[in-house]
Every structure is written in C-alpha cells, then in structure tokens.
C-alpha cells in the first residue's frame, strides 16, 4: 500500500518569485528559465523577471529558487508568494466551479 494520498488530496504548491538579473545576462537567464519544468516567466520589466512555479512541496520550490539565485547574472531571487491547493480544488477552479462553502474572491463575477 502506498503512503501517497489519493490524487484528489495531493497538494500542489504554487509560488511567484521576483528575479533581478544583470542587464547583459537577461537573454541567457530567460533561456535557462524556459528550460525549467513547471516554471513560467509571466512578466518582465527591464532586468526584473516575475516567475510562477509549481511543485509538490515547499522544499522543491525553495531548492529551485536557490538554484536560480546561483546562476551567472542573477543578482537576487526572492519568493514573493506561495499557496498550496489540492489537485481537486485546482480542477474546480480550472472548470469554473466554485464550491458553495468557498467565499467568492475579489474580482469574481457575482
């Protein structure tokens, strides 16, 4: 018998991060980021990059961010936000369903 919880009960950790890059290294860092699994570059403004990352646990997110911080040209890499949700809850959000026991978030349609 497996110690892993059923898929619906597994948590997905989602994090955003802000990366500061030396301007001359921006293209190289963006290229390396594109090769990372479960890591999306969602915005950049000059030498500041905003990432969204997913992982099975907080340690994996932290390890990935620490690795990025050590890359040539990266001046700083900071986690801004982290949230953990069950896979089942994420599927509800993707499908546009909102369970009755969950309050509407600001910006949700009434």
Secondary structure, DSSP 8 states (H G I E B T S, - for coil): --SS--GGG-EEEEEEEEEEE-GGGHHHHHHHHHTSTTEEEEEEETTEEEEEEEESSHHHHHHHHHHHHTSTTEEEEEEEEEEEEEHHHHHHHHTT---TTS---TT---
